[in-house]
Amino acid sequence: METNQDYTTIFRGFGEITVPKGTRVSHQTAMGIDKNYHFVTEVGWVYSAYPKIARILIHDLTYYGLNVPKEFVTGL
């Protein structure tokens, strides 16, 4: 699964974050697979889009997760 368009949201204390179209997402949660969630799993785009906060942003994307609404996801 991947995003079918850019998705902009307020994420934790970072302010507005835009997840670009084509970013891979997954149903994987800490408790297993849950098809109600579409967490960002690909984070390579963060280095170029948010270079000053890339390391901490990637940490939070990995450990807290950013759930993308299903309207922005293709391949369900």
TORBA-329565 format. One record per residue (C-alpha): residue in three letters; x, y, z; residue number from 1. Coordinates in pm, whole numbers, m for minus. Layout:
BEGIN
('ALA'; (X; Y; Z); NUM)
...
END
This chain:
BEGIN
('MET'; (0; 0; 0); 1)
('GLU'; (109; 354; m56); 2)
('THR'; (m24; 709; m41); 3)
('ASN'; (m215; 813; m352); 4)
('GLN'; (m157; 1186; m295); 5)
('ASP'; (37; 1413; m61); 6)
('TYR'; (m100; 1404; 294); 7)
('THR'; (m42; 1703; 522); 8)
('THR'; (m111; 1688; 894); 9)
('ILE'; (5; 1827; 1227); 10)
('PHE'; (236; 1562; 1374); 11)
('ARG'; (327; 1574; 1743); 12)
('GLY'; (537; 1884; 1817); 13)
('PHE'; (675; 1917; 1465); 14)
('GLY'; (396; 2126; 1318); 15)
('GLU'; (277; 2052; 964); 16)
('ILE'; (433; 1746; 805); 17)
('THR'; (360; 1646; 446); 18)
('VAL'; (388; 1278; 358); 19)
('PRO'; (453; 1266; m18); 20)
('LYS'; (250; 1069; m269); 21)
('GLY'; (389; 716; m316); 22)
('THR'; (507; 670; 45); 23)
('ARG'; (461; 313; 165); 24)
('VAL'; (223; 245; 455); 25)
('SER'; (139; m68; 653); 26)
('HIS'; (m135; m217; 870); 27)
('GLN'; (133; m332; 1118); 28)
('THR'; (78; m206; 1474); 29)
('ALA'; (248; m291; 1802); 30)
('MET'; (m30; m544; 1864); 31)
('GLY'; (m22; m703; 1517); 32)
('ILE'; (m209; m635; 1194); 33)
('ASP'; (m502; m393; 1215); 34)
('LYS'; (m661; m295; 884); 35)
('ASN'; (m798; 26; 1039); 36)
('TYR'; (m447; 175; 1048); 37)
('HIS'; (m217; 285; 767); 38)
('PHE'; (113; 373; 933); 39)
('VAL'; (396; 535; 738); 40)
('THR'; (676; 277; 698); 41)
('GLU'; (897; 446; 439); 42)
('VAL'; (1093; 739; 581); 43)
('GLY'; (1363; 819; 323); 44)
('TRP'; (1175; 1131; 211); 45)
('VAL'; (1225; 1287; 556); 46)
('TYR'; (1597; 1355; 496); 47)
('SER'; (1532; 1583; 200); 48)
('ALA'; (1203; 1736; 315); 49)
('TYR'; (1297; 1802; 679); 50)
('PRO'; (1679; 1787; 705); 51)
('LYS'; (1710; 1985; 1030); 52)
('ILE'; (1475; 1755; 1223); 53)
('ALA'; (1518; 1435; 1021); 54)
('ARG'; (1664; 1213; 1295); 55)
('ILE'; (1406; 1294; 1564); 56)
('LEU'; (1120; 1295; 1313); 57)
('ILE'; (1219; 951; 1185); 58)
('HIS'; (1238; 831; 1546); 59)
('ASP'; (885; 950; 1617); 60)
('LEU'; (749; 814; 1288); 61)
('THR'; (900; 478; 1377); 62)
('TYR'; (804; 456; 1744); 63)
('TYR'; (481; 660; 1763); 64)
('GLY'; (357; 615; 1408); 65)
('LEU'; (178; 844; 1169); 66)
('ASN'; (m159; 706; 1065); 67)
('VAL'; (m266; 812; 715); 68)
('PRO'; (m644; 821; 654); 69)
('LYS'; (m767; 553; 414); 70)
('GLU'; (m880; 818; 162); 71)
('PHE'; (m509; 889; 100); 72)
('VAL'; (m410; 523; 57); 73)
('THR'; (m415; 304; m253); 74)
('GLY'; (m381; m74; m270); 75)
('LEU'; (m616; m158; 18); 76)
END
